[in-house]
Structures are given as C-alpha cells and as structure tokens.
Amino acid sequence: MTYQTKSWGSNFPTTRSSTTNDPGIVERIGRLAAANAVVIFSISTCSMCHAVKKLFRNMGVNPTVYELDEDPSRSGREMERALIGLIGAIPVVFIGGKLVGDTDRVMACHISGTLVPLLKDAGALWL
C-alpha cells in the first residue's frame, strides 16, 4: 500500500461542507495548516494524538499543535467536525502545508521511510 501526500486544496472542500455550519472554518484550517512546517490538529485526551505528537518530537521535530478541544474561540468543535469529515479521524497532520493524514498514514510513512524526506523538504528536520 502506498501513501502519498496531497495538497490541501485537492482534498478539502473549498465550499461550505455539510460537516460545518461556518464556511470560514475551511479557510481557517487551511491558513493554520500552511503557516508552519508541521501542523497537527489534535484532541488533548486522545491517545493516538499523543502517539503522533511523541513520534515527531522524538524525531527532533517541533510541530505546531492545535488542541481542538481547548480552542478558546469555540471554533475547535467546528474544525474537528470538518477534519473528521475529510479524514474520518483525529489527529490530522499536515507537513509543508500538504495533508499527510491521520495516525495510520503518518505511521505508514514513517515505516516506509518517506516521512523523513517530507520533513526535510518542509524544513522541519535537518539531518
């Protein structure tokens, strides 16, 4: 099985989705995902989210993490719904502004050896 990263625009609806009531939420997620080399949308109590964050930190990567359940603007719940509509699970990881996917896809990239080149290309890892 091969996993490829895809650009945000090719995977995420650019118009209002049935998973969210706020059409601006898609744009907000896109801006947040593109703002840093590695972005993880997470839930603070999720064990799989913890595992993905720990993987990156153990590799020497300092990801930008958005804990959706701790969002003070209360749009975290809307972002969570939109991301689950896209991927089907949380966490959702972006590298270099490109959607990598959930825990399964990140781990598959790591095992196959494609994660490190993605991180290098995004400027998140200097080996």
A tleap script that builds the chain and sets N, CA, C and O, in Angstrom:
source leaprc.protein.ff14SB
mol = sequence {
  NMET THR TYR GLN THR LYS SER TRP GLY SER
  ASN PHE PRO THR THR ARG SER SER THR THR
  ASN ASP PRO GLY ILE VAL GLU ARG ILE GLY
  ARG LEU ALA ALA ALA ASN ALA VAL VAL ILE
  PHE SER ILE SER THR CYS SER MET CYS HIE
  ALA VAL LYS LYS LEU PHE ARG ASN MET GLY
  VAL ASN PRO THR VAL TYR GLU LEU ASP GLU
  ASP PRO SER ARG SER GLY ARG GLU MET GLU
  ARG ALA LEU ILE GLY LEU ILE GLY ALA ILE
  PRO VAL VAL PHE ILE GLY GLY LYS LEU VAL
  GLY ASP THR ASP ARG VAL MET ALA CYS HIE
  ILE SER GLY THR LEU VAL PRO LEU LEU LYS
  ASP ALA GLY ALA LEU TRP CLEU
}
set mol.1.N position { 0.833 -1.161 0.000 }
set mol.1.CA position { 0.000 0.000 0.000 }
set mol.1.C position { 0.886 1.234 0.000 }
set mol.1.O position { 1.833 1.316 0.782 }
set mol.2.N position { 0.595 2.179 -0.853 }
set mol.2.CA position { 1.377 3.393 -0.977 }
set mol.2.C position { 0.564 4.578 -0.497 }
set mol.2.O position { -0.613 4.711 -0.831 }
set mol.3.N position { 1.196 5.438 0.288 }
set mol.3.CA position { 0.557 6.658 0.751 }
set mol.3.C position { 1.287 7.838 0.153 }
set mol.3.O position { 2.516 7.893 0.159 }
set mol.4.N position { 0.533 8.767 -0.355 }
set mol.4.CA position { 1.112 9.974 -0.902 }
set mol.4.C position { 0.490 11.161 -0.201 }
set mol.4.O position { -0.659 11.123 0.238 }
set mol.5.N position { 1.280 12.213 -0.110 }
set mol.5.CA position { 0.711 13.439 0.427 }
set mol.5.C position { -0.033 14.137 -0.698 }
set mol.5.O position { 0.300 13.982 -1.873 }
set mol.6.N position { -1.020 14.889 -0.331 }
set mol.6.CA position { -1.810 15.622 -1.306 }
set mol.6.C position { -1.931 17.051 -0.835 }
set mol.6.O position { -1.896 17.326 0.364 }
set mol.7.N position { -2.073 17.957 -1.779 }
set mol.7.CA position { -2.212 19.354 -1.379 }
set mol.7.C position { -3.568 19.560 -0.730 }
set mol.7.O position { -4.520 18.830 -1.004 }
set mol.8.N position { -3.642 20.547 0.120 }
set mol.8.CA position { -4.860 20.856 0.865 }
set mol.8.C position { -6.044 21.030 -0.079 }
set mol.8.O position { -7.107 20.448 0.140 }
set mol.9.N position { -5.867 21.813 -1.109 }
set mol.9.CA position { -6.969 22.134 -1.995 }
set mol.9.C position { -7.545 20.932 -2.723 }
set mol.9.O position { -8.732 20.929 -3.049 }
set mol.10.N position { -6.744 19.921 -2.985 }
set mol.10.CA position { -7.252 18.773 -3.721 }
set mol.10.C position { -8.011 17.792 -2.835 }
set mol.10.O position { -8.689 16.901 -3.345 }
set mol.11.N position { -7.907 17.943 -1.509 }
set mol.11.CA position { -8.554 17.006 -0.610 }
set mol.11.C position { -9.666 17.611 0.233 }
set mol.11.O position { -10.555 16.894 0.693 }
set mol.12.N position { -9.625 18.886 0.436 }
set mol.12.CA position { -10.562 19.506 1.363 }
set mol.12.C position { -11.557 20.329 0.574 }
set mol.12.O position { -11.167 21.024 -0.365 }
set mol.13.N position { -12.835 20.272 0.929 }
set mol.13.CA position { -13.826 21.032 0.184 }
set mol.13.C position { -13.549 22.519 0.260 }
set mol.13.O position { -13.233 23.046 1.327 }
set mol.14.N position { -13.666 23.191 -0.862 }
set mol.14.CA position { -13.413 24.623 -0.881 }
set mol.14.C position { -14.695 25.414 -0.667 }
set mol.14.O position { -14.657 26.636 -0.526 }
set mol.15.N position { -15.796 24.745 -0.644 }
set mol.15.CA position { -17.064 25.400 -0.364 }
set mol.15.C position { -17.602 24.884 0.954 }
set mol.15.O position { -17.027 23.981 1.561 }
set mol.16.N position { -18.692 25.455 1.386 }
set mol.16.CA position { -19.281 25.069 2.660 }
set mol.16.C position { -19.615 23.579 2.676 }
set mol.16.O position { -20.266 23.061 1.768 }
set mol.17.N position { -19.163 22.914 3.711 }
set mol.17.CA position { -19.351 21.475 3.853 }
set mol.17.C position { -20.531 21.191 4.762 }
set mol.17.O position { -20.889 22.016 5.603 }
set mol.18.N position { -21.131 20.029 4.593 }
set mol.18.CA position { -22.226 19.641 5.468 }
set mol.18.C position { -21.747 19.316 6.868 }
set mol.18.O position { -22.560 19.181 7.783 }
set mol.19.N position { -20.429 19.188 7.055 }
set mol.19.CA position { -19.892 18.872 8.371 }
set mol.19.C position { -19.669 20.113 9.219 }
set mol.19.O position { -19.324 19.992 10.395 }
set mol.20.N position { -19.855 21.292 8.664 }
set mol.20.CA position { -19.641 22.514 9.419 }
set mol.20.C position { -20.693 23.551 9.060 }
set mol.20.O position { -21.172 23.591 7.927 }
set mol.21.N position { -21.049 24.379 10.016 }
set mol.21.CA position { -22.014 25.446 9.775 }
set mol.21.C position { -21.337 26.740 9.379 }
set mol.21.O position { -22.025 27.677 8.973 }
set mol.22.N position { -20.032 26.837 9.477 }
set mol.22.CA position { -19.292 28.064 9.213 }
set mol.22.C position { -18.412 27.878 7.985 }
set mol.22.O position { -17.438 27.126 8.034 }
set mol.23.N position { -18.741 28.555 6.881 }
set mol.23.CA position { -17.916 28.394 5.675 }
set mol.23.C position { -16.492 28.904 5.869 }
set mol.23.O position { -15.597 28.492 5.132 }
set mol.24.N position { -16.253 29.791 6.840 }
set mol.24.CA position { -14.913 30.294 7.094 }
set mol.24.C position { -14.018 29.300 7.809 }
set mol.24.O position { -12.807 29.510 7.890 }
set mol.25.N position { -14.584 28.229 8.326 }
set mol.25.CA position { -13.795 27.264 9.084 }
set mol.25.C position { -12.807 26.541 8.176 }
set mol.25.O position { -11.686 26.245 8.589 }
set mol.26.N position { -13.212 26.261 6.959 }
set mol.26.CA position { -12.325 25.598 5.995 }
set mol.26.C position { -11.127 26.493 5.692 }
set mol.26.O position { -9.988 26.028 5.647 }
set mol.27.N position { -11.395 27.768 5.487 }
set mol.27.CA position { -10.308 28.705 5.212 }
set mol.27.C position { -9.385 28.836 6.418 }
set mol.27.O position { -8.167 28.931 6.261 }
set mol.28.N position { -9.957 28.843 7.619 }
set mol.28.CA position { -9.137 28.947 8.827 }
set mol.28.C position { -8.220 27.729 8.959 }
set mol.28.O position { -7.034 27.877 9.255 }
set mol.29.N position { -8.755 26.543 8.745 }
set mol.29.CA position { -7.936 25.329 8.816 }
set mol.29.C position { -6.817 25.398 7.776 }
set mol.29.O position { -5.672 25.055 8.069 }
set mol.30.N position { -7.144 25.836 6.582 }
set mol.30.CA position { -6.141 25.953 5.520 }
set mol.30.C position { -5.023 26.913 5.877 }
set mol.30.O position { -3.850 26.626 5.637 }
set mol.31.N position { -5.386 28.062 6.455 }
set mol.31.CA position { -4.367 29.033 6.867 }
set mol.31.C position { -3.486 28.471 7.976 }
set mol.31.O position { -2.264 28.616 7.936 }
set mol.32.N position { -4.102 27.834 8.963 }
set mol.32.CA position { -3.336 27.257 10.066 }
set mol.32.C position { -2.404 26.155 9.570 }
set mol.32.O position { -1.253 26.071 9.999 }
set mol.33.N position { -2.896 25.322 8.676 }
set mol.33.CA position { -2.106 24.198 8.161 }
set mol.33.C position { -0.905 24.671 7.354 }
set mol.33.O position { 0.136 24.014 7.354 }
set mol.34.N position { -1.035 25.790 6.675 }
set mol.34.CA position { 0.038 26.285 5.818 }
set mol.34.C position { 1.031 27.183 6.556 }
set mol.34.O position { 2.073 27.529 5.999 }
set mol.35.N position { 0.733 27.561 7.778 }
set mol.35.CA position { 1.541 28.554 8.484 }
set mol.35.C position { 2.840 28.004 9.065 }
set mol.35.O position { 3.758 28.775 9.346 }
set mol.36.N position { 2.936 26.691 9.250 }
set mol.36.CA position { 4.133 26.088 9.847 }
set mol.36.C position { 4.515 24.817 9.110 }
set mol.36.O position { 3.713 24.246 8.370 }
set mol.37.N position { 5.753 24.379 9.323 }
set mol.37.CA position { 6.265 23.202 8.607 }
set mol.37.C position { 5.480 21.934 8.943 }
set mol.37.O position { 5.153 21.155 8.049 }
set mol.38.N position { 5.176 21.723 10.229 }
set mol.38.CA position { 4.407 20.552 10.644 }
set mol.38.C position { 3.279 21.031 11.540 }
set mol.38.O position { 3.514 21.684 12.557 }
set mol.39.N position { 2.058 20.703 11.159 }
set mol.39.CA position { 0.877 21.111 11.915 }
set mol.39.C position { 0.060 19.865 12.225 }
set mol.39.O position { -0.234 19.050 11.351 }
set mol.40.N position { -0.301 19.746 13.516 }
set mol.40.CA position { -1.121 18.626 13.959 }
set mol.40.C position { -2.386 19.182 14.589 }
set mol.40.O position { -2.324 19.977 15.527 }
set mol.41.N position { -3.530 18.762 14.072 }
set mol.41.CA position { -4.814 19.076 14.687 }
set mol.41.C position { -5.144 17.889 15.581 }
set mol.41.O position { -5.245 16.756 15.111 }
set mol.42.N position { -5.311 18.159 16.871 }
set mol.42.CA position { -5.341 17.113 17.881 }
set mol.42.C position { -6.469 17.348 18.873 }
set mol.42.O position { -7.089 18.411 18.900 }
set mol.43.N position { -6.718 16.333 19.684 }
set mol.43.CA position { -7.609 16.419 20.846 }
set mol.43.C position { -6.726 16.070 22.049 }
set mol.43.O position { -6.013 15.067 22.020 }
set mol.44.N position { -6.769 16.879 23.089 }
set mol.44.CA position { -5.818 16.732 24.198 }
set mol.44.C position { -5.918 15.398 24.924 }
set mol.44.O position { -4.928 14.954 25.507 }
set mol.45.N position { -7.061 14.751 24.912 }
set mol.45.CA position { -7.235 13.489 25.633 }
set mol.45.C position { -7.121 12.257 24.743 }
set mol.45.O position { -7.363 11.142 25.205 }
set mol.46.N position { -6.761 12.435 23.492 }
set mol.46.CA position { -6.699 11.341 22.513 }
set mol.46.C position { -5.343 10.647 22.563 }
set mol.46.O position { -4.307 11.292 22.398 }
set mol.47.N position { -5.348 9.340 22.790 }
set mol.47.CA position { -4.090 8.596 22.888 }
set mol.47.C position { -3.364 8.511 21.548 }
set mol.47.O position { -2.133 8.533 21.518 }
set mol.48.N position { -4.091 8.415 20.451 }
set mol.48.CA position { -3.447 8.361 19.141 }
set mol.48.C position { -2.813 9.708 18.804 }
set mol.48.O position { -1.750 9.763 18.186 }
set mol.49.N position { -3.465 10.786 19.211 }
set mol.49.CA position { -2.895 12.125 19.023 }
set mol.49.C position { -1.584 12.230 19.794 }
set mol.49.O position { -0.593 12.744 19.277 }
set mol.50.N position { -1.584 11.747 21.012 }
set mol.50.CA position { -0.381 11.762 21.841 }
set mol.50.C position { 0.741 10.980 21.160 }
set mol.50.O position { 1.887 11.430 21.142 }
set mol.51.N position { 0.422 9.830 20.608 }
set mol.51.CA position { 1.432 8.994 19.947 }
set mol.51.C position { 2.047 9.709 18.746 }
set mol.51.O position { 3.259 9.646 18.545 }
set mol.52.N position { 1.230 10.383 17.951 }
set mol.52.CA position { 1.740 11.100 16.775 }
set mol.52.C position { 2.615 12.278 17.204 }
set mol.52.O position { 3.686 12.495 16.638 }
set mol.53.N position { 2.164 13.033 18.199 }
set mol.53.CA position { 2.964 14.161 18.690 }
set mol.53.C position { 4.304 13.667 19.239 }
set mol.53.O position { 5.340 14.289 19.002 }
set mol.54.N position { 4.287 12.560 19.965 }
set mol.54.CA position { 5.513 11.998 20.536 }
set mol.54.C position { 6.459 11.509 19.439 }
set mol.54.O position { 7.673 11.684 19.546 }
set mol.55.N position { 5.914 10.898 18.389 }
set mol.55.CA position { 6.743 10.463 17.270 }
set mol.55.C position { 7.530 11.632 16.691 }
set mol.55.O position { 8.746 11.545 16.523 }
set mol.56.N position { 6.838 12.721 16.389 }
set mol.56.CA position { 7.519 13.882 15.801 }
set mol.56.C position { 8.542 14.464 16.766 }
set mol.56.O position { 9.659 14.787 16.361 }
set mol.57.N position { 8.183 14.600 18.018 }
set mol.57.CA position { 9.118 15.178 18.991 }
set mol.57.C position { 10.341 14.282 19.182 }
set mol.57.O position { 11.454 14.784 19.338 }
set mol.58.N position { 10.149 12.969 19.171 }
set mol.58.CA position { 11.283 12.046 19.293 }
set mol.58.C position { 12.196 12.088 18.071 }
set mol.58.O position { 13.367 11.718 18.154 }
set mol.59.N position { 11.661 12.538 16.943 }
set mol.59.CA position { 12.460 12.684 15.731 }
set mol.59.C position { 13.207 14.022 15.705 }
set mol.59.O position { 14.010 14.269 14.805 }
set mol.60.N position { 12.943 14.877 16.685 }
set mol.60.CA position { 13.577 16.190 16.726 }
set mol.60.C position { 12.780 17.271 16.024 }
set mol.60.O position { 13.299 18.352 15.746 }
set mol.61.N position { 11.531 16.985 15.739 }
set mol.61.CA position { 10.643 17.941 15.067 }
set mol.61.C position { 9.780 18.622 16.127 }
set mol.61.O position { 9.287 17.976 17.052 }
set mol.62.N position { 9.607 19.919 15.980 }
set mol.62.CA position { 8.765 20.671 16.901 }
set mol.62.C position { 7.480 21.071 16.167 }
set mol.62.O position { 7.413 22.158 15.593 }
set mol.63.N position { 6.467 20.210 16.181 }
set mol.63.CA position { 5.246 20.509 15.425 }
set mol.63.C position { 4.420 21.609 16.096 }
set mol.63.O position { 4.479 21.800 17.311 }
set mol.64.N position { 3.665 22.311 15.290 }
set mol.64.CA position { 2.655 23.226 15.811 }
set mol.64.C position { 1.417 22.377 16.049 }
set mol.64.O position { 0.918 21.726 15.131 }
set mol.65.N position { 0.923 22.383 17.278 }
set mol.65.CA position { -0.201 21.530 17.654 }
set mol.65.C position { -1.393 22.410 18.015 }
set mol.65.O position { -1.281 23.324 18.833 }
set mol.66.N position { -2.515 22.126 17.405 }
set mol.66.CA position { -3.774 22.780 17.745 }
set mol.66.C position { -4.653 21.765 18.452 }
set mol.66.O position { -5.166 20.827 17.840 }
set mol.67.N position { -4.819 21.970 19.757 }
set mol.67.CA position { -5.687 21.102 20.554 }
set mol.67.C position { -7.118 21.626 20.367 }
set mol.67.O position { -7.506 22.626 20.972 }
set mol.68.N position { -7.874 20.958 19.544 }
set mol.68.CA position { -9.190 21.451 19.140 }
set mol.68.C position { -10.163 21.563 20.301 }
set mol.68.O position { -11.040 22.426 20.294 }
set mol.69.N position { -10.018 20.703 21.296 }
set mol.69.CA position { -10.917 20.756 22.449 }
set mol.69.C position { -10.554 21.876 23.423 }
set mol.69.O position { -11.300 22.137 24.367 }
set mol.70.N position { -9.427 22.536 23.206 }
set mol.70.CA position { -9.003 23.631 24.072 }
set mol.70.C position { -9.052 24.982 23.367 }
set mol.70.O position { -8.550 25.970 23.903 }
set mol.71.N position { -9.638 25.042 22.194 }
set mol.71.CA position { -9.717 26.280 21.420 }
set mol.71.C position { -10.617 27.280 22.138 }
set mol.71.O position { -11.812 27.024 22.286 }
set mol.72.N position { -10.073 28.413 22.588 }
set mol.72.CA position { -10.884 29.383 23.327 }
set mol.72.C position { -11.943 30.085 22.474 }
set mol.72.O position { -12.900 30.646 23.008 }
set mol.73.N position { -11.773 30.053 21.163 }
set mol.73.CA position { -12.755 30.713 20.297 }
set mol.73.C position { -13.975 29.836 20.043 }
set mol.73.O position { -14.926 30.264 19.389 }
set mol.74.N position { -13.949 28.639 20.547 }
set mol.74.CA position { -15.040 27.670 20.388 }
set mol.74.C position { -15.227 27.197 18.958 }
set mol.74.O position { -16.204 26.509 18.660 }
set mol.75.N position { -14.323 27.549 18.078 }
set mol.75.CA position { -14.422 27.030 16.714 }
set mol.75.C position { -13.713 25.681 16.601 }
set mol.75.O position { -13.752 25.044 15.548 }
set mol.76.N position { -13.072 25.250 17.671 }
set mol.76.CA position { -12.387 23.960 17.662 }
set mol.76.C position { -13.313 22.812 17.333 }
set mol.76.O position { -12.936 21.896 16.603 }
set mol.77.N position { -14.518 22.854 17.863 }
set mol.77.CA position { -15.502 21.790 17.592 }
set mol.77.C position { -15.871 21.775 16.105 }
set mol.77.O position { -16.016 20.710 15.505 }
set mol.78.N position { -16.020 22.955 15.525 }
set mol.78.CA position { -16.330 23.039 14.087 }
set mol.78.C position { -15.159 22.529 13.247 }
set mol.78.O position { -15.357 21.828 12.254 }
set mol.79.N position { -13.938 22.885 13.653 }
set mol.79.CA position { -12.767 22.381 12.928 }
set mol.79.C position { -12.668 20.872 13.061 }
set mol.79.O position { -12.347 20.181 12.095 }
set mol.80.N position { -12.942 20.358 14.254 }
set mol.80.CA position { -12.921 18.909 14.456 }
set mol.80.C position { -13.905 18.214 13.523 }
set mol.80.O position { -13.559 17.214 12.893 }
set mol.81.N position { -15.119 18.730 13.427 }
set mol.81.CA position { -16.123 18.132 12.536 }
set mol.81.C position { -15.675 18.174 11.081 }
set mol.81.O position { -15.834 17.200 10.345 }
set mol.82.N position { -15.112 19.312 10.670 }
set mol.82.CA position { -14.660 19.438 9.286 }
set mol.82.C position { -13.521 18.467 8.986 }
set mol.82.O position { -13.505 17.836 7.929 }
set mol.83.N position { -12.577 18.347 9.904 }
set mol.83.CA position { -11.442 17.448 9.693 }
set mol.83.C position { -11.867 15.982 9.716 }
set mol.83.O position { -11.365 15.180 8.928 }
set mol.84.N position { -12.776 15.629 10.602 }
set mol.84.CA position { -13.283 14.251 10.630 }
set mol.84.C position { -14.048 13.959 9.338 }
set mol.84.O position { -14.003 12.841 8.827 }
set mol.85.N position { -14.743 14.955 8.817 }
set mol.85.CA position { -15.415 14.782 7.529 }
set mol.85.C position { -14.435 14.532 6.401 }
set mol.85.O position { -14.756 13.836 5.438 }
set mol.86.N position { -13.250 15.092 6.515 }
set mol.86.CA position { -12.224 14.928 5.490 }
set mol.86.C position { -11.497 13.596 5.616 }
set mol.86.O position { -11.370 12.858 4.638 }
set mol.87.N position { -11.023 13.292 6.809 }
set mol.87.CA position { -10.154 12.141 7.032 }
set mol.87.C position { -10.885 10.982 7.698 }
set mol.87.O position { -10.603 9.818 7.415 }
set mol.88.N position { -11.811 11.300 8.570 }
set mol.88.CA position { -12.517 10.267 9.311 }
set mol.88.C position { -11.963 10.038 10.699 }
set mol.88.O position { -12.502 9.231 11.456 }
set mol.89.N position { -10.885 10.741 11.048 }
set mol.89.CA position { -10.261 10.548 12.362 }
set mol.89.C position { -9.438 11.772 12.738 }
set mol.89.O position { -9.074 12.587 11.891 }
set mol.90.N position { -9.162 11.873 14.008 }
set mol.90.CA position { -8.236 12.859 14.557 }
set mol.90.C position { -7.123 12.032 15.185 }
set mol.90.O position { -7.443 11.016 15.801 }
set mol.91.N position { -5.868 12.372 15.085 }
set mol.91.CA position { -5.294 13.627 14.625 }
set mol.91.C position { -5.231 13.719 13.104 }
set mol.91.O position { -5.320 12.721 12.390 }
set mol.92.N position { -5.073 14.954 12.637 }
set mol.92.CA position { -4.851 15.209 11.218 }
set mol.92.C position { -3.529 15.963 11.129 }
set mol.92.O position { -3.331 16.969 11.811 }
set mol.93.N position { -2.628 15.471 10.285 }
set mol.93.CA position { -1.277 16.010 10.182 }
set mol.93.C position { -1.055 16.622 8.801 }
set mol.93.O position { -1.416 16.046 7.775 }
set mol.94.N position { -0.450 17.809 8.814 }
set mol.94.CA position { -0.027 18.492 7.596 }
set mol.94.C position { 1.475 18.711 7.690 }
set mol.94.O position { 1.985 19.113 8.735 }
set mol.95.N position { 2.175 18.449 6.607 }
set mol.95.CA position { 3.616 18.699 6.537 }
set mol.95.C position { 3.865 19.557 5.308 }
set mol.95.O position { 3.494 19.192 4.192 }
set mol.96.N position { 4.495 20.697 5.525 }
set mol.96.CA position { 4.751 21.622 4.423 }
set mol.96.C position { 3.469 22.111 3.777 }
set mol.96.O position { 3.440 22.383 2.577 }
set mol.97.N position { 2.405 22.226 4.568 }
set mol.97.CA position { 1.123 22.684 4.049 }
set mol.97.C position { 0.345 21.624 3.294 }
set mol.97.O position { -0.746 21.896 2.791 }
set mol.98.N position { 0.888 20.425 3.209 }
set mol.98.CA position { 0.229 19.333 2.493 }
set mol.98.C position { -0.361 18.331 3.481 }
set mol.98.O position { 0.251 17.998 4.496 }
set mol.99.N position { -1.539 17.871 3.165 }
set mol.99.CA position { -2.211 16.891 4.004 }
set mol.99.C position { -1.488 15.552 3.927 }
set mol.99.O position { -1.321 14.984 2.848 }
set mol.100.N position { -1.060 15.055 5.094 }
set mol.100.CA position { -0.485 13.707 5.169 }
set mol.100.C position { -1.583 12.743 5.575 }
set mol.100.O position { -1.751 11.698 4.946 }
set mol.101.N position { -2.335 13.077 6.617 }
set mol.101.CA position { -3.456 12.246 7.016 }
set mol.101.C position { -3.507 12.015 8.508 }
set mol.101.O position { -3.045 12.832 9.305 }
set mol.102.N position { -4.080 10.884 8.864 }
set mol.102.CA position { -4.283 10.542 10.278 }
set mol.102.C position { -3.112 9.692 10.779 }
set mol.102.O position { -2.083 9.572 10.113 }
set mol.103.N position { -3.287 9.114 11.949 }
set mol.103.CA position { -2.232 8.312 12.579 }
set mol.103.C position { -1.753 7.193 11.668 }
set mol.103.O position { -0.546 6.990 11.528 }
set mol.104.N position { -2.671 6.464 11.048 }
set mol.104.CA position { -2.289 5.341 10.184 }
set mol.104.C position { -1.377 5.791 9.055 }
set mol.104.O position { -0.375 5.137 8.770 }
set mol.105.N position { -1.711 6.891 8.417 }
set mol.105.CA position { -0.906 7.352 7.286 }
set mol.105.C position { 0.448 7.883 7.732 }
set mol.105.O position { 1.455 7.670 7.055 }
set mol.106.N position { 0.477 8.574 8.870 }
set mol.106.CA position { 1.757 9.069 9.386 }
set mol.106.C position { 2.664 7.893 9.726 }
set mol.106.O position { 3.842 7.895 9.371 }
set mol.107.N position { 2.125 6.895 10.409 }
set mol.107.CA position { 2.932 5.727 10.778 }
set mol.107.C position { 3.371 4.943 9.550 }
set mol.107.O position { 4.490 4.431 9.512 }
set mol.108.N position { 2.514 4.842 8.555 }
set mol.108.CA position { 2.887 4.156 7.314 }
set mol.108.C position { 4.027 4.890 6.613 }
set mol.108.O position { 4.949 4.259 6.096 }
set mol.109.N position { 3.967 6.199 6.596 }
set mol.109.CA position { 5.060 6.990 6.009 }
set mol.109.C position { 6.352 6.782 6.792 }
set mol.109.O position { 7.428 6.653 6.207 }
set mol.110.N position { 6.242 6.752 8.094 }
set mol.110.CA position { 7.420 6.548 8.944 }
set mol.110.C position { 8.041 5.175 8.680 }
set mol.110.O position { 9.254 5.069 8.500 }
set mol.111.N position { 7.231 4.145 8.655 }
set mol.111.CA position { 7.724 2.777 8.446 }
set mol.111.C position { 8.313 2.604 7.044 }
set mol.111.O position { 9.318 1.916 6.865 }
set mol.112.N position { 7.683 3.230 6.062 }
set mol.112.CA position { 8.168 3.083 4.681 }
set mol.112.C position { 9.379 3.953 4.370 }
set mol.112.O position { 10.000 3.807 3.317 }
set mol.113.N position { 9.715 4.860 5.290 }
set mol.113.CA position { 10.881 5.723 5.077 }
set mol.113.C position { 10.593 6.996 4.321 }
set mol.113.O position { 11.523 7.706 3.939 }
set mol.114.N position { 9.329 7.308 4.092 }
set mol.114.CA position { 9.002 8.533 3.346 }
set mol.114.C position { 8.738 9.738 4.248 }
set mol.114.O position { 8.629 10.861 3.756 }
set mol.115.N position { 8.635 9.522 5.554 }
set mol.115.CA position { 8.341 10.634 6.459 }
set mol.115.C position { 9.523 11.593 6.592 }
set mol.115.O position { 9.339 12.809 6.536 }
set mol.116.N position { 10.719 11.068 6.764 }
set mol.116.CA position { 11.893 11.929 6.932 }
set mol.116.C position { 12.102 12.838 5.714 }
set mol.116.O position { 12.330 14.034 5.898 }
set mol.117.N position { 12.033 12.323 4.475 }
set mol.117.CA position { 12.168 13.241 3.331 }
set mol.117.C position { 11.090 14.336 3.297 }
set mol.117.O position { 11.376 15.474 2.925 }
set mol.118.N position { 9.866 13.996 3.680 }
set mol.118.CA position { 8.817 15.015 3.744 }
set mol.118.C position { 9.178 16.103 4.746 }
set mol.118.O position { 9.015 17.292 4.475 }
set mol.119.N position { 9.671 15.680 5.907 }
set mol.119.CA position { 10.049 16.633 6.945 }
set mol.119.C position { 11.234 17.492 6.517 }
set mol.119.O position { 11.275 18.686 6.814 }
set mol.120.N position { 12.187 16.895 5.829 }
set mol.120.CA position { 13.336 17.658 5.319 }
set mol.120.C position { 12.888 18.680 4.284 }
set mol.120.O position { 13.304 19.838 4.324 }
set mol.121.N position { 12.043 18.251 3.361 }
set mol.121.CA position { 11.558 19.155 2.311 }
set mol.121.C position { 10.775 20.336 2.887 }
set mol.121.O position { 10.796 21.435 2.334 }
set mol.122.N position { 10.087 20.095 4.002 }
set mol.122.CA position { 9.299 21.153 4.638 }
set mol.122.C position { 10.150 22.040 5.532 }
set mol.122.O position { 9.664 23.055 6.030 }
set mol.123.N position { 11.424 21.673 5.747 }
set mol.123.CA position { 12.301 22.456 6.606 }
set mol.123.C position { 12.086 22.190 8.096 }
set mol.123.O position { 12.478 22.999 8.938 }
set mol.124.N position { 11.473 21.074 8.411 }
set mol.124.CA position { 11.197 20.732 9.806 }
set mol.124.C position { 12.275 19.861 10.423 }
set mol.124.O position { 12.309 19.672 11.639 }
set mol.125.N position { 13.151 19.332 9.590 }
set mol.125.CA position { 14.169 18.401 10.074 }
set mol.125.C position { 15.450 18.661 9.297 }
set mol.125.O position { 15.437 18.794 8.073 }
set mol.126.N position { 16.559 18.730 10.032 }
set mol.126.CA position { 17.857 18.977 9.399 }
set mol.126.C position { 18.790 17.843 9.772 }
set mol.126.O position { 19.512 17.931 10.765 }
set mol.127.N position { 18.781 16.787 8.990 }
set mol.127.CA position { 19.683 15.649 9.244 }
set mol.127.C position { 20.761 15.578 8.220 }
set mol.127.O position { 21.608 14.687 8.276 }
savepdb mol mol.pdb
quit
